[in-house]
Amino acid sequence: MPIEEALCNLSPESWKASATDVIAAIGSIRGTSTLLRYLLGGGRSHVGGRIAGALRHLGRPQDADTVLKALESAGYHPHEDDPFDTAAEFVTLDARRAQAPSATRIKNLWAKMGKDAFGHIGFEHVRINDRDGYIAQINERYVADALNSLSIEGYEGSEELIRRVQDSKWEPDADARDNETRNALAAKGYRLAFEEVRQDIAKILNGAPTGELL
């Protein structure tokens, strides 16, 4: 069954009980032409009013008006009705483009749970005066961090290998072991990533805006 037809056949209770699923479906529909095909073809003015109310609730007022005007032009008298729980938090849909239902589901879940999540997360603001000392602490943790991260991902790193990569003594052109070792490649990749992150931390400590860097 096409998504548009499924939406037209939903019971009023389903709009509230399965709101996340319904919103994900609506977000995958761009515009109103395909919806109107089923609404006008079946003379479903009451369903059209429900869909118009949903579109308006989700931040698509122009699409809501288009549905109502099309039904009125066809001789129907739709009554706009918001089918969702007005107290619930929902995602605002992008009227310009359709989006994969999975993406809309994630955004909608965050819209519902984000405030509670932030309410349970404590952020401690710490002023770091010794910037060089802070970077030195990061460097001191490198070997342990690399061993833990690589082992979590299933690589068999050793402290000796980590330190050879850290000290730029990893030589795949000269050492056949390095050239053929998958673990060494992973360790090298981790080192490069570590250096990029450390550079950005230094920039933040020196006053760069954090948002874009993060």
Number of C-alpha atoms within 10 A of each C-alpha: 6 7 15 19 14 12 19 19 13 12 11 12 11 15 21 16 12 11 19 20 18 21 23 22 21 23 26 20 19 16 20 17 14 14 21 21 12 18 23 16 9 11 15 17 22 18 22 28 24 21 26 28 23 23 26 19 21 21 16 19 16 14 19 24 16 16 28 22 15 18 21 13 10 11 11 17 15 20 15 21 17 17 21 24 13 10 6 10 17 22 21 18 23 15 18 9 11 16 18 12 19 14 12 24 20 13 19 22 14 16 16 15 13 13 11 11 10 10 8 8 8 7 7 6 6 6 8 10 9 10 14 12 11 15 15 11 11 15 14 11 10 17 19 11 15 21 19 13 15 17 14 10 9 9 17 15 19 17 12 10 20 25 16 16 21 17 9 11 13 21 14 14 9 9 11 10 13 18 14 11 12 14 19 24 17 18 27 19 12 21 19 14 11 16 12 11 14 15 12 15 20 15 14 15 19 10 9 13 11 12 7 6 11 9
